[in-house]
Amino acid sequence: MIPYGHQSIDDDDILAVTEVLRSDWLTQGPKVEEFENVLSAYCGTKYAVVFSSGTAALQAAYVALGLKSGDEFITTPLTFAATANAGLWQGGVPVFADIDPMTGNIDPAKIEAQITSKTKIIVPVDFAGVPADLSVIQALATRHHLLVLEDACHALGATLEGKKIGSFSDCTVFSFHPVKVITTGEGGAVTTNNETYYRRLKVFRTHGITKENLTRPSPGEWYQEMQELGSNYRLTDFQCALGISQMKKVGRFLALRRQIAERYTKAFLNSRVVQVPVEPRGTESGWHLYPIRLKNEWAKRRDEVFQALRAQGIGVQVHYLPVYEHPYYQKLGYKKGLCLNAESFSASEISLPIFPDFSLSDQTRVIETVQGIVGI
């Protein structure tokens, strides 16, 4: 089965990890800060804080931005559930705004109508690696005195107006799961230019305990204080060593993803059945996903096409069931019909395989298999 995504690990990565395993450090050693410095330099930010997963990074970002019980945050339903779940854990209330059907990203025009006196944060997602309309969203947030938490878990290396994603928003979250642009096994990060958020992120990932900015006189070097309710969301030294090694190849990984995306687009651009994804003017996608949509009479046959591709060894996926359609959210009172564009997008979407080590022969196989099932 050809997977829809897969890590790219070579001997340099393995050596980087084994060198740390032979050292005195396994958890919070020097590689953590080194990886954070590499990330912040790459994204063009003052700070980066790494976490045990992208989900942990999301929760930490909500905490750093001060989301409290009863606060509302506006986000897209076309995302992995963690985007909303991490806010729920802090007592926040997810409010869903519909998407632009061309990109799959949240539609800024739909956000303003959802803003209330309880709104605290706008949470755009860079769907499939395509940057959201961040300049418009930031202007909207400024006008209403709101914060922006950008879920860029798909978008490491993506650019907007020539500038890398990571420094546009108050906090930006990345994921290093194996199917993402780079991997640390599991792992995530938050980038920010705000020192207050940075310090709170660091404290939160270590149980809320710190030796800095103490509230009491220190009786000795052993002394530390738990100043808030945090968690153990630390990333290990050997995972950070893998991340550092992977970042040396991020440019090549992105170029390979783009080549595959361009080959797909060329194959399907004039199809009467397949709608290809777009990059809005001024953006470069990170191409975490290549999401096609079925058109015309085929839109209602998505599940049939999905099963036919799987039966022929093509490991396609669907991204995503709208968050509020999950049973848990239905129990909270969310109803189908909230965001019709997102529901239509989800019902007709199939993600084709895309990853750096995807061979030309397998790319051809995917293209020909899709064409054989739905026609050209």
C-alpha positions in Angstrom: 0.0 0.0 0.0 1.4 3.4 -1.0 0.8 5.6 2.1 -0.6 9.1 1.8 2.4 10.4 3.8 5.7 9.0 5.1 8.8 10.1 6.9 12.1 10.4 5.2 14.9 9.1 7.5 18.5 8.6 6.3 21.8 7.6 7.9 22.6 11.2 9.0 19.4 11.3 11.0 20.1 7.9 12.6 23.7 9.0 13.5 22.4 12.2 15.1 20.0 10.2 17.3 22.6 7.6 18.3 25.2 10.2 19.2 22.7 11.6 21.8 21.8 8.2 23.0 25.5 7.6 23.8 25.7 11.0 25.6 24.8 12.0 29.2 21.5 13.6 28.0 18.3 12.0 27.0 15.6 14.5 28.0 16.1 18.2 28.5 19.7 18.6 27.3 21.5 20.9 25.0 19.8 19.7 21.8 16.5 21.1 22.9 17.7 24.7 22.9 19.7 24.1 19.7 16.6 22.8 17.9 14.6 25.8 19.2 17.3 28.1 17.9 17.3 26.4 14.5 13.5 26.7 14.2 13.3 30.4 15.3 16.1 31.3 12.9 14.4 29.4 10.0 11.0 31.0 10.7 12.4 34.5 11.4 11.1 34.8 15.0 12.7 35.7 18.3 11.5 32.6 20.1 10.6 28.9 19.5 9.6 26.4 22.2 9.4 22.7 21.4 6.8 20.3 22.8 6.1 16.6 22.9 3.5 16.9 20.1 1.7 19.4 17.9 -1.3 18.9 20.1 0.6 19.7 23.3 2.0 22.8 21.5 -1.6 23.9 20.7 -2.7 23.6 24.3 0.4 25.5 25.5 -0.3 28.3 23.0 -3.9 28.6 24.2 -2.6 28.9 27.8 0.1 31.4 26.8 -2.5 33.6 25.1 -4.6 33.5 28.2 -7.7 31.5 27.1 -10.0 31.1 30.1 -13.1 29.2 30.8 -16.0 30.7 28.9 -13.8 32.5 26.4 -14.7 31.9 22.8 -12.2 31.2 20.0 -13.1 31.3 16.3 -11.6 28.6 14.1 -12.3 26.5 11.0 -14.1 23.1 11.1 -11.9 21.8 8.3 -9.0 20.7 10.6 -7.8 17.9 12.8 -9.9 17.9 16.0 -6.9 18.9 18.1 -7.2 22.5 16.9 -10.4 22.8 18.8 -9.8 20.2 21.5 -6.8 22.0 22.8 -8.9 25.1 23.5 -11.7 23.0 25.0 -9.3 21.7 27.6 -8.8 25.2 28.8 -12.5 25.7 29.1 -12.7 27.7 25.9 -15.7 27.5 23.5 -15.0 26.8 19.9 -16.9 28.9 17.4 -16.7 27.6 13.8 -16.5 29.9 10.8 -16.9 28.6 7.2 -14.1 28.1 4.7 -13.1 29.5 1.3 -14.0 26.5 -0.9 -11.0 27.2 -3.2 -8.3 26.8 -0.5 -10.0 25.0 2.4 -8.8 27.8 4.6 -11.0 29.8 7.0 -12.8 32.6 5.1 -12.0 36.0 6.8 -15.3 37.3 5.6 -17.0 34.6 7.7 -15.1 35.4 10.9 -16.4 38.9 11.7 -20.0 37.8 12.0 -18.9 35.3 14.7 -17.2 37.8 16.9 -18.9 38.5 20.3 -17.9 40.1 23.5 -16.6 36.7 24.6 -14.3 36.2 21.7 -10.6 36.0 22.7 -8.6 34.4 19.9 -8.9 33.8 16.2 -7.4 30.4 15.2 -6.7 30.1 11.4 -5.4 26.8 10.0 -3.0 26.7 7.1 -4.9 23.8 5.4 -2.7 21.3 3.5 0.2 23.8 3.8 -1.4 26.8 2.1 -1.1 29.9 4.3 -4.4 31.4 5.5 -5.2 35.0 4.6 -3.2 36.1 7.5 -2.9 39.9 6.7 -6.7 40.2 6.6 -7.1 38.0 9.7 -4.5 40.0 11.7 -6.2 43.3 10.7 -9.5 41.9 11.8 -8.0 40.8 15.1 -6.4 44.2 15.7 -9.7 46.0 15.0 -11.5 43.9 17.6 -8.6 43.6 20.1 -8.2 39.9 19.6 -5.2 37.5 19.5 -4.2 35.2 16.6 -3.1 31.6 17.2 -2.1 30.1 13.9 -2.3 26.4 13.5 0.5 25.9 11.0 1.0 22.1 11.7 0.7 21.6 7.9 2.8 24.5 6.9 6.5 24.5 8.0 8.4 26.2 5.2 5.3 27.7 3.5 5.6 31.4 2.6 3.3 34.4 2.4 4.6 37.4 0.4 8.0 35.8 0.4 8.1 35.5 4.2 8.1 32.1 6.0 5.1 31.1 8.1 5.9 31.4 11.8 6.2 35.1 12.5 2.8 36.5 11.3 0.7 35.6 14.3 0.9 36.1 18.1 1.7 32.4 18.3 2.2 29.8 15.5 2.1 26.1 16.1 4.0 23.4 14.1 3.8 19.6 14.2 6.7 17.2 13.6 4.6 14.0 13.2 6.1 11.5 10.7 3.8 12.6 7.8 4.7 16.3 8.2 7.5 18.2 6.4 10.1 17.2 9.0 9.7 14.8 11.8 10.9 14.2 15.3 8.8 11.1 15.7 6.2 12.9 17.6 6.8 16.6 18.4 5.7 20.1 18.0 6.7 23.7 18.5 5.3 27.2 19.1 7.0 30.3 17.6 6.4 33.8 18.8 8.0 37.2 19.0 6.4 38.0 22.4 8.7 37.4 25.4 5.8 37.0 27.8 4.2 34.3 25.7 7.6 32.6 25.3 8.3 32.5 29.1 4.8 31.1 29.8 5.2 28.5 27.1 8.4 27.2 28.7 6.9 27.1 32.2 3.7 25.3 31.0 5.6 22.5 29.3 7.4 21.6 32.6 4.5 21.2 35.0 4.2 24.9 35.5 7.4 24.8 37.6 10.2 27.3 37.2 13.4 28.6 38.9 12.9 32.0 37.3 10.9 35.1 38.4 10.4 33.5 41.8 7.6 34.9 44.1 9.6 34.1 47.2 13.3 34.5 48.2 15.2 31.4 47.1 16.7 29.4 50.0 19.2 27.7 47.7 19.9 26.3 44.2 17.5 23.5 44.8 14.5 25.8 45.1 11.8 25.9 42.4 8.2 27.0 42.3 5.0 25.7 40.7 3.4 28.9 39.6 0.6 27.6 37.4 -1.0 24.3 36.4 1.2 23.0 33.7 2.0 19.6 32.2 4.9 17.4 31.2 5.1 18.2 27.5 8.9 18.1 27.1 10.5 16.9 23.9 13.6 14.6 24.4 17.1 15.5 23.4 17.4 12.6 21.0 14.1 13.7 19.2 15.6 17.2 19.0 18.7 15.8 17.5 16.6 14.2 14.8 14.8 17.5 14.3 18.1 19.4 13.8 19.2 16.8 11.3 15.9 17.0 9.5 16.0 20.8 9.3 19.2 20.5 7.3 17.1 18.9 4.6 13.9 20.9 4.9 14.6 22.8 1.6 15.0 19.5 -0.3 11.9 18.0 1.3 9.8 21.0 0.3 11.2 21.0 -3.3 10.4 17.3 -3.7 6.8 17.9 -2.4 6.4 20.7 -4.8 7.6 18.6 -7.7 5.1 15.9 -6.9 2.3 18.5 -6.5 3.2 20.1 -9.9 3.1 16.6 -11.5 -0.4 15.9 -10.1 -1.7 19.3 -11.1 -0.4 18.9 -14.7 -2.1 15.5 -14.9 -5.5 16.7 -13.5 -5.7 20.4 -14.4 -8.1 20.0 -17.3 -10.1 17.1 -15.8 -13.9 17.3 -15.8 -13.9 15.2 -12.6 -10.9 16.3 -10.5 -10.5 19.7 -9.0 -6.9 20.4 -8.1 -5.8 22.5 -5.1 -4.7 26.1 -5.6 -2.0 28.4 -4.2 -3.4 31.9 -3.9 -1.3 34.7 -5.3 1.6 35.5 -3.0 1.7 32.1 -1.3 3.8 29.0 -1.5 2.4 25.9 0.0 4.3 23.5 2.2 2.4 20.8 0.4 1.8 18.6 3.4 -1.3 17.3 1.6 -2.4 17.2 -2.0 -6.2 17.4 -1.6 -8.2 16.8 -4.7 -12.0 17.3 -4.9 -14.4 15.4 -7.1 -16.6 17.4 -9.3 -20.0 17.1 -10.9 -21.8 13.8 -10.5 -18.6 12.3 -9.0 -18.8 14.5 -5.9 -21.5 12.2 -4.5 -19.4 9.1 -5.2 -16.4 10.1 -3.2 -16.5 7.1 -0.8 -16.8 4.8 -3.8 -13.7 6.3 -5.4 -11.9 6.2 -2.1 -12.6 2.5 -1.6 -11.6 1.7 -5.2 -8.2 3.5 -4.8 -7.6 1.7 -1.5 -8.5 -1.6 -3.1 -5.7 -0.9 -5.7 -3.1 -0.2 -3.1 -3.3 3.6 -3.1 -3.4 4.8 0.5 -5.5 7.8 0.1 -7.0 9.7 3.1 -9.8 12.2 3.7 -9.0 15.6 5.4 -11.2 16.2 7.3 -14.6 15.4 8.8 -15.7 18.8 10.0 -14.8 19.0 13.7 -18.4 19.7 14.8 -19.6 16.5 13.1 -17.7 14.3 15.4 -19.9 12.6 18.0 -18.3 14.3 20.9 -19.0 17.8 19.5 -22.6 16.7 18.6 -23.1 15.9 22.3 -22.0 19.5 23.1 -24.8 20.7 20.9 -23.1 21.5 17.6 -25.3 20.6 14.6 -24.6 19.7 11.0 -25.2 22.6 8.7 -23.1 25.2 10.5 -20.5 25.6 7.7 -21.9 24.4 4.4 -18.7 25.1 2.4 -16.7 23.0 4.8 -19.2 20.2 4.7 -19.2 20.2 0.9 -15.4 20.3 0.7 -15.1 17.4 3.2 -17.7 15.3 1.4 -15.9 15.5 -2.0 -12.2 15.6 -0.9 -9.5 12.9 -1.2 -5.9 13.4 -0.3 -3.4 11.7 -2.7 0.0 10.4 -1.5 2.7 13.0 -1.3 6.0 12.7 0.6 9.7 13.2 -0.3 10.7 9.6 -1.1 7.7 9.0 -3.3 9.1 7.4 -6.5 8.3 8.5 -10.0 6.9 5.1 -10.8 4.5 5.2 -7.8 3.5 8.7 -8.8 2.6 7.5 -12.2 0.7 4.6 -10.7 -1.4 6.9 -8.6 -2.2 9.2 -11.5 -3.1 6.4 -13.8 -5.2 4.7 -11.2 -7.2 7.8 -10.4 -7.7 8.4 -14.2 -8.7 4.8 -14.6 -11.4 5.0 -11.9 -12.9 8.4 -12.7 -11.8 9.0 -16.3 -10.0 12.2 -17.5 
